[in-house]
Amino acid sequence: MMKNLKLILIGFILFFASAVQSQVAVNVNIGTPPPWGPVGYNEVRYYYLPDVEAYYDIQSSMFIYYYGGAWIHRSYLPVQYRSYDLFGGYKVVMTDYYGNTPYIHFKNHKMKYAKGYHGKMQKTIGNRHEKVNNGNSGNNRGNNSKSKRQENNKNMKNKHNNNGKGNKK
């Protein structure tokens, strides 16, 4: 009788341990979000990018867009969007879709999130000065020159406010 009780107890412990282990496997992150991705959404697989009418698959690190009559997966955006600012552009986080073909809802996404759409303010995981390898080699150029212009304008104002004596220290 004691031997049977021990076997049942061991069986119960093994069953419980395997259930816990499978639970942990289910909660593992599906991919590493890109530095331009919005903060706070580590458990999603897709973003929809309204300005370029494309999806981004975090799991495969691929953009998905319609080209040549078919939905294709590429590590880069189409030529006309190679200079698109991924850090500044709005990303619709797809929290309610778990399949492999987010574009089956494209007509709805395109209507609901038209080009130029902006929802609530987003903070990105990284900053725009990080190297981003997504085929968009020029996506930071405009922003860097803009920030340099802003810095130069600030320095010019300081010089004028100090009667040409340079920056205050």
C-alpha positions as CSV (number, residue, x, y, z in Angstrom):
1,M,0.0,0.0,0.0
2,M,2.8,2.4,0.9
3,K,4.6,1.6,-2.4
4,N,1.4,2.4,-4.4
5,L,1.0,5.7,-2.5
6,K,4.7,6.7,-3.3
7,L,4.2,5.8,-7.0
8,I,1.0,7.9,-7.2
9,L,2.8,10.8,-5.4
10,I,5.8,10.6,-7.8
11,G,3.4,10.4,-10.8
12,F,1.5,13.5,-9.5
13,I,4.8,15.4,-9.0
14,L,6.0,14.5,-12.5
15,F,2.7,15.5,-14.0
16,F,2.7,18.8,-12.2
17,A,6.3,19.5,-13.2
18,S,5.7,18.8,-16.8
19,A,2.6,21.1,-16.7
20,V,4.7,23.9,-15.2
21,Q,7.5,23.4,-17.8
22,S,5.0,23.6,-20.7
23,Q,3.5,26.8,-19.2
24,V,7.0,28.4,-19.2
25,A,7.5,27.4,-22.8
26,V,4.3,29.1,-23.8
27,N,5.3,32.4,-22.2
28,V,8.7,32.7,-24.0
29,N,9.1,35.9,-26.0
30,I,8.4,35.4,-29.7
31,G,11.2,37.6,-31.0
32,T,13.3,40.7,-30.2
33,P,11.5,43.9,-31.2
34,P,13.6,46.3,-33.3
35,P,15.0,49.4,-31.7
36,W,12.4,51.5,-33.6
37,G,9.6,49.5,-32.1
38,P,7.3,51.0,-29.5
39,V,8.0,50.4,-25.8
40,G,5.8,48.1,-23.8
41,Y,4.8,45.5,-26.4
42,N,7.2,42.5,-26.0
43,E,4.5,39.9,-26.5
44,V,3.3,40.9,-30.0
45,R,4.4,39.6,-33.3
46,Y,3.3,42.3,-35.8
47,Y,3.3,46.0,-36.3
48,Y,1.3,47.7,-39.1
49,L,3.0,50.7,-40.6
50,P,0.2,52.9,-42.0
51,D,2.5,55.3,-43.8
52,V,4.0,52.6,-46.0
53,E,1.0,50.2,-45.9
54,A,3.3,47.3,-44.7
55,Y,3.6,45.0,-41.7
56,Y,6.6,44.1,-39.7
57,D,7.0,40.6,-38.4
58,I,9.1,40.7,-35.2
59,Q,9.6,37.0,-35.1
60,S,11.3,36.9,-38.5
61,S,12.6,40.5,-38.6
62,M,10.9,40.9,-42.0
63,F,8.7,43.6,-43.6
64,I,5.6,42.2,-45.3
65,Y,4.1,44.3,-48.2
66,Y,2.2,43.9,-51.4
67,Y,4.4,43.9,-54.4
68,G,4.0,42.5,-57.9
69,G,0.5,41.1,-57.2
70,A,1.5,39.2,-54.0
71,W,2.4,39.7,-50.4
72,I,6.1,39.3,-50.0
73,H,8.5,39.1,-47.0
74,R,11.7,41.1,-47.2
75,S,14.3,42.4,-44.7
76,Y,13.8,45.9,-46.3
77,L,11.1,48.2,-47.4
78,P,10.2,48.8,-51.0
79,V,12.4,51.3,-52.9
80,Q,10.0,54.2,-52.6
81,Y,10.1,53.9,-48.8
82,R,13.9,53.3,-48.3
83,S,14.3,56.7,-46.6
84,Y,11.2,56.3,-44.4
85,D,11.9,57.2,-40.8
86,L,11.0,54.1,-38.8
87,F,11.7,55.8,-35.5
88,G,9.4,58.7,-36.2
89,G,6.7,56.8,-38.1
90,Y,3.7,55.5,-36.3
91,K,3.4,51.7,-35.6
92,V,0.0,50.1,-35.0
93,V,0.8,47.3,-32.5
94,M,-1.3,44.3,-33.5
95,T,-2.2,43.0,-30.1
96,D,-5.2,41.0,-31.3
97,Y,-3.7,38.9,-34.2
98,Y,-1.8,35.7,-33.7
99,G,-1.7,34.0,-37.1
100,N,0.9,34.0,-39.9
101,T,-0.9,36.2,-42.4
102,P,-1.8,39.6,-40.9
103,Y,-2.5,41.0,-44.4
104,I,-5.8,39.1,-44.5
105,H,-7.1,42.1,-42.6
106,F,-5.3,44.7,-44.8
107,K,-8.5,46.3,-46.2
108,N,-9.7,47.0,-42.6
109,H,-6.2,48.2,-41.5
110,K,-5.9,50.5,-44.5
111,M,-9.3,52.1,-43.8
112,K,-8.9,52.3,-40.0
113,Y,-5.3,53.4,-40.1
114,A,-4.9,55.5,-43.2
115,K,-1.6,57.0,-44.3
116,G,-0.6,59.7,-41.8
117,Y,-2.5,58.0,-38.9
118,H,-1.2,58.7,-35.4
119,G,-2.7,57.3,-32.3
120,K,-1.4,57.9,-28.8
121,M,2.2,59.1,-28.4
122,Q,4.8,56.3,-28.8
123,K,8.3,56.0,-27.3
124,T,10.7,53.8,-29.1
125,I,12.8,51.0,-27.5
126,G,16.0,52.5,-28.8
127,N,17.0,55.9,-30.2
128,R,17.4,57.0,-33.7
129,H,21.2,57.2,-33.4
130,E,21.5,53.4,-33.1
131,K,22.6,51.6,-36.3
132,V,19.5,50.0,-37.8
133,N,20.1,47.4,-40.4
134,N,16.8,47.1,-42.2
135,G,17.7,48.0,-45.8
136,N,16.9,51.7,-45.1
137,S,20.4,53.1,-45.0
138,G,19.1,56.6,-45.4
139,N,16.4,56.6,-42.8
140,N,18.2,58.7,-40.3
141,R,19.9,61.3,-42.6
142,G,17.1,63.8,-42.6
143,N,16.6,63.7,-38.9
144,N,20.3,64.1,-38.2
145,S,20.6,67.2,-40.4
146,K,17.4,68.5,-38.8
147,S,18.9,68.1,-35.3
148,K,22.2,69.8,-36.4
149,R,20.2,72.7,-37.8
150,Q,18.3,73.0,-34.5
151,E,21.6,72.9,-32.6
152,N,23.1,75.6,-34.9
153,N,20.0,77.8,-34.5
154,K,20.3,77.4,-30.7
155,N,24.0,78.4,-30.8
156,M,23.2,81.4,-33.0
157,K,20.5,82.6,-30.5
158,N,22.9,82.2,-27.6
159,K,25.5,84.3,-29.5
160,H,23.0,87.0,-30.2
161,N,21.7,87.0,-26.7
162,N,25.2,87.4,-25.3
163,N,26.1,90.3,-27.6
164,G,28.3,88.1,-29.8
165,K,30.4,86.9,-26.8
166,G,29.6,83.2,-27.3
167,N,27.8,80.8,-25.1
168,K,27.3,81.5,-21.4
169,K,29.0,79.1,-19.1
